[in-house]
Structure formats: structure tokens, C-alpha cells
Amino acid sequence: MPLRDVLVCHCSLCRRSGTLAGAYTSVPRDALRLTADGTLRWYDDVNERRRGFCAECGATLFWSRSGDETVSVSAGALDGPTGLVIERHIFASDAADWETATN
């Protein structure tokens, strides 16, 4: 199953989870396969999204909303080459005053 190209999100929650904008691709929930999940931890954010991260290194890995057919996957967590490109920036008006969102 091919991954969706990357959306770069500049909302405050994505910025706080990764120090800059969040860059996510997505995959249908039923197509997501984990090879290991021993250090995977989840929490619910203030917008009722579940966010997954590695409890060992702290890397942001996933987010999803209950009932969504897809899971958003951190593009930075994928081994390359992926062939993915940035599709667009979202919530660019919420970007930090020190960053520049380009599209």
C-alpha cells in the first residue's frame, strides 16, 4: 500500500511534539504493520488524538483520531529512500515566529 505524500503541519501540538513542524504521511489503519512495539507508548492529546511515541528514544511515530480510516506516520521515522515528497504545509499561520513555511 503506497503512503500518502507528506503534509507538514505547523500547529502548536505538532510543533511541541517535535520542536518544529510535524511532517506526516499516512496509511490505511488496516494496512499498518508494526515489526515490534515493545517501546511504543500512546497518549491522548488535548484534541482527542492518540499520539504514539518511542518510550526509549522519545521519537514521535504516529497520531490518529478515533474512527479515522488512516493513521498518520511521522515521515522522519521512516527509513529511506521513501520516494515521498512534501504535498503541502498546513496551519502555516500557526507557525512559530522563527520559522518560515513555504507553501
Long-range contacts (C-beta under 8 A, 24 or more apart in sequence): 1-27, 1-28, 1-31, 3-27, 3-73, 3-82, 3-84, 4-70, 4-87, 5-84, 5-85, 5-86, 5-87, 6-75, 6-84, 6-85, 6-86, 6-87, 7-86, 7-87, 7-88, 7-89, 7-90, 8-86, 8-88, 8-89, 8-90, 8-101, 9-89, 9-90, 9-91, 10-89, 10-90, 10-91, 10-92, 10-93, 10-94, 10-95, 10-96, 10-99, 10-101, 11-90, 11-91, 11-94, 12-94, 13-45, 13-46, 13-47, 13-49, 14-91, 15-94, 15-95, 15-96, 17-51, 17-53, 17-60, 18-60, 18-74, 18-76, 20-96, 20-99, 21-89, 21-95, 21-99, 21-101, 22-60, 22-74, 23-74, 23-75, 23-76, 23-86, 24-63, 24-72, 24-73, 24-74, 24-75, 25-72, 25-73, 25-75, 25-78, 25-82, 25-84, 26-70, 26-71, 26-72, 26-73, 27-70, 27-71, 27-73, 28-69, 28-70, 28-71, 29-64, 29-68, 29-69, 29-70, 29-71, 32-71, 32-73
